Amino acid sequence: MALLLRTVARQGLCPSRSQFGVLYRYAVPMGTTAKEEMNKFWSKNTRLNRPVSPHISIYKWSIPMMMSISHRGTGVALSSGISAFALAALVLPESYPYYLDLIHSMTFGPQFLAFSKFALAFPVVYHTFNGIRHLVWDLGKGFKIPEVYRSGYMVIALTVLASIGLAAM
């Protein structure tokens, strides 16, 4: 990068030199196309029986790994769900009380309602508690492996308990 900046600066000071010399002076002509290079890459990996990296089969699944994936998944699911709900509220012809009465008129059993409330509460509570865990990490605390696992198990336990509590309301 420094070489590039020096060369550009020198050419700016010496107007007799070509202004674009730096762009092609060090370029190597390509003998193959990008498609040919990719074909060579994949044939070599196939011949050497290399896994696609990173590959799921080479990692030992752990709690921090699963919690990271779950945190991202709940974030996407929550933002998608909120966006879909907001879009539906904008485009559906009736008002909110109409749809609330419609849901109340359906006769769902208490077990289905409790499960539905738990299913709605769980991703919100999990994402919140795991987000707090990430904020603690942003402070530079809890990076030792035992602490990572302990905080992970604590997030899971608090999520289950808080989700059950919210579903019971």
KOLTORSE-953830 format. One line per field, with one value per residue (C-alpha): residue number from 1; residue in one letter; x, y, z. Coordinates in steps of 0.05 Angstrom, whole numbers, plus 5000, padded with zeros to 4 digits. Layout:
! residues N
nr c(NUM/...)
rest c(A/...)
u c(X/...)
v c(Y/...)
w c(Z/...)
//
This chain:
! residues 169
nr c(1/2/3/4/5/6/7/8/9/10/11/12/13/14/15/16/17/18/19/20/21/22/23/24/25/26/27/28/29/30/31/32/33/34/35/36/37/38/39/40/41/42/43/44/45/46/47/48/49/50/51/52/53/54/55/56/57/58/59/60/61/62/63/64/65/66/67/68/69/70/71/72/73/74/75/76/77/78/79/80/81/82/83/84/85/86/87/88/89/90/91/92/93/94/95/96/97/98/99/100/101/102/103/104/105/106/107/108/109/110/111/112/113/114/115/116/117/118/119/120/121/122/123/124/125/126/127/128/129/130/131/132/133/134/135/136/137/138/139/140/141/142/143/144/145/146/147/148/149/150/151/152/153/154/155/156/157/158/159/160/161/162/163/164/165/166/167/168/169)
rest c(M/A/L/L/L/R/T/V/A/R/Q/G/L/C/P/S/R/S/Q/F/G/V/L/Y/R/Y/A/V/P/M/G/T/T/A/K/E/E/M/N/K/F/W/S/K/N/T/R/L/N/R/P/V/S/P/H/I/S/I/Y/K/W/S/I/P/M/M/M/S/I/S/H/R/G/T/G/V/A/L/S/S/G/I/S/A/F/A/L/A/A/L/V/L/P/E/S/Y/P/Y/Y/L/D/L/I/H/S/M/T/F/G/P/Q/F/L/A/F/S/K/F/A/L/A/F/P/V/V/Y/H/T/F/N/G/I/R/H/L/V/W/D/L/G/K/G/F/K/I/P/E/V/Y/R/S/G/Y/M/V/I/A/L/T/V/L/A/S/I/G/L/A/A/M)
u c(5000/5057/5091/5027/5018/5091/5086/5021/5050/5113/5075/5031/5095/5125/5073/5117/5106/5045/4991/4967/5034/5024/4961/4992/5067/5063/5004/5016/4978/4927/4936/4870/4800/4767/4724/4785/4819/4757/4754/4827/4814/4755/4787/4849/4806/4766/4829/4860/4794/4794/4731/4699/4726/4699/4659/4608/4637/4705/4680/4659/4593/4594/4547/4580/4576/4502/4485/4519/4479/4415/4427/4433/4373/4328/4351/4331/4266/4246/4262/4226/4166/4160/4167/4114/4067/4078/4067/4003/3978/3989/3956/3900/3832/3806/3833/3871/3810/3774/3832/3838/3764/3773/3828/3785/3727/3769/3765/3836/3849/3889/3948/3953/3949/4002/4048/4036/4053/4116/4136/4128/4164/4223/4260/4248/4274/4332/4355/4349/4389/4441/4446/4461/4515/4545/4544/4583/4633/4637/4662/4718/4692/4676/4722/4754/4726/4694/4661/4635/4603/4576/4544/4516/4482/4457/4426/4392/4364/4340/4308/4268/4246/4228/4192/4151/4135/4113/4072/4037/4013)
v c(5000/5047/5031/5048/5114/5134/5117/5157/5216/5217/5213/5271/5312/5294/5309/5281/5209/5170/5179/5108/5073/5049/5012/4967/4967/4910/4873/4802/4780/4726/4662/4632/4655/4656/4597/4556/4575/4554/4488/4475/4492/4445/4388/4393/4392/4333/4295/4307/4291/4356/4379/4445/4491/4507/4442/4420/4351/4374/4413/4385/4418/4458/4500/4567/4547/4528/4590/4635/4603/4606/4679/4697/4654/4686/4755/4740/4706/4763/4817/4779/4766/4838/4862/4813/4834/4908/4896/4857/4913/4961/4921/4882/4914/4910/4941/4905/4894/4856/4806/4800/4783/4733/4697/4698/4667/4607/4554/4532/4489/4516/4471/4500/4571/4558/4526/4583/4635/4596/4590/4665/4683/4636/4669/4739/4719/4679/4734/4785/4744/4723/4796/4815/4761/4792/4861/4832/4805/4874/4898/4847/4800/4725/4702/4644/4577/4556/4625/4620/4553/4576/4638/4596/4547/4606/4638/4573/4563/4635/4631/4569/4596/4665/4636/4590/4650/4693/4636/4627/4700)
w c(5000/5017/4951/4914/4951/4939/4865/4857/4895/4853/4788/4813/4824/4756/4703/4647/4671/4651/4704/4696/4696/4767/4746/4695/4710/4761/4731/4708/4646/4660/4622/4644/4657/4725/4707/4688/4754/4793/4756/4772/4845/4852/4814/4859/4922/4896/4876/4945/4980/5018/5055/5038/5091/5141/5141/5192/5196/5221/5282/5349/5365/5429/5471/5451/5377/5382/5422/5371/5314/5355/5373/5299/5282/5334/5312/5240/5261/5307/5257/5202/5247/5269/5197/5173/5229/5213/5139/5154/5198/5141/5085/5118/5109/5181/5245/5301/5347/5291/5284/5360/5364/5308/5347/5410/5372/5353/5406/5421/5482/5541/5525/5454/5481/5534/5482/5433/5486/5505/5431/5423/5488/5481/5422/5451/5520/5492/5446/5503/5554/5503/5480/5553/5553/5491/5523/5582/5531/5500/5568/5563/5616/5613/5558/5595/5570/5636/5641/5570/5585/5652/5623/5566/5613/5655/5593/5575/5645/5652/5583/5599/5667/5641/5580/5625/5670/5611/5582/5649/5650)
//
